[in-house]
Amino acid sequence: MTPLADRLHATIRQDVQSMHAYAVQPSAGLIKLDAMENPFTLPPDLQRALGERLAAVELNRYPGTRQDDLKGALAAYAELPAGCALMLGNGSDELIDLLSVACWRPGATILAPLPGFVMYQLSAQLRGLNFVGVQLTADFALDVPAMLAAVAEHRPALTYLAYPNNPTANLWDEADVQAVVEAVREQNGFVVIDEAYQPFASRTWMPKLADQPHVMVLRTLSKFGLAGVRLGYLCGAAPLIAEVDKVRPPYNVGSLNVEAALFALENGYEYARQAAVLREQRERLQAELATLPGVHAFPSEANMILVRVPESQRAFDGMKARGVLVKHIAGLHPLLANCLRLTVGTPEQNDRMMQALKESL
């Protein structure tokens, strides 16, 4: 019998063997402000109502027409333009993967700015597409000339533009994004505007879909307040979504996920209230961070703030020792040197986070 190590070496793809699995930081006993989650739970009356709703779901059946009900509710919530459709995913991560599957051809390329969301590159790699990253400017703006040159050279099948961007949290200039959108149109590719942080942003690309059939908008309910539900949706011209939908696994979104999402949309006022609090807290944190010597907080239109500190590893370790977990991202890209990513939490959590940061600098 071949030893397992030899069998793995002979059978598992070499690039997979060289990868590291996505790591989730242990957070037991810590204030968890590392993953851009909504820190609020539902009020007790809504928790009870949701529990009763989920208890009535027929778990012995495959997901059925309630998926169509959810798509209708999401279309209304997102104000989906006429002539457009949407499809559901098990989180936006699955939809990114399905786009890679749908667009694979020999030599096909995916393009995205860097630093950016890691799943764009990972999906391209795992699905056998080329990935081209274009570095942002020093202040994390789109480098439009570099983006246009990359589009012309590589003619990408898919170009991802996170709006706002992760992990930098900034919302790129609308004219800069439009320039890239137009360049991709001329090269017969598609653009995905990733609006994962839409509840906290001042602008959306959604209304433009009616006039830009080569553009799709990707969203998730994770930042809305349902990170544990794992539900994303992809919007675009109906014929385009119909093609991508062909590679979607049947029953990819479970009945409990669908019902929980419908419940959340029906009670959207509570999630809107939570988002308003988080936007207010974001501005409060920005003002406080501006007073700290040696700390630079970058502009944010998400529920996170990117900060550069004198010694990021020391600050991260110090905050963790004081019971606050944030994200140390200095190693993800050279532009992120000495950077931490702070999730905006409840007012009380933010008090603890700021105190821990001050004591850890």
Salt bridges, closest charged atoms under 4 A:
ASP15 OD2 - ARG13 NH2 2.75
ASP34 OD1 - LYS32 NZ 3.08
GLU37 OE1 - LYS32 NZ 3.12
ASP68 OD1 - LYS71 NZ 3.70
ASP69 OD2 - ARG66 NH1 3.00
ASP93 OD2 - ARG230 NH2 3.79
ASP97 OD2 - ARG127 NH2 2.72
GLU153 OE1 - HIS154 NE2 3.72
GLU174 OE1 - ARG203 NE 3.88
GLU174 OE2 - LYS208 NZ 2.78
GLU182 OE2 - ARG185 NH2 2.42
GLU195 OE1 - ARG219 NH2 3.03
GLU243 OE2 - LYS246 NZ 3.06
ASP245 OD1 - ARG248 NE 2.64
GLU259 OE2 - ARG53 NE 2.76
GLU259 OE2 - ARG66 NH2 2.65
GLU266 OE2 - ARG53 NH2 2.92
GLU270 OE2 - ARG273 NH2 2.81
GLU283 OE2 - ARG282 NE 2.95
GLU288 OE2 - ARG284 NE 2.81
GLU311 OE2 - ARG314 NH1 3.85
ASP351 OD1 - ARG284 NH2 2.31
GLU359 OE1 - ARG322 NE 2.91
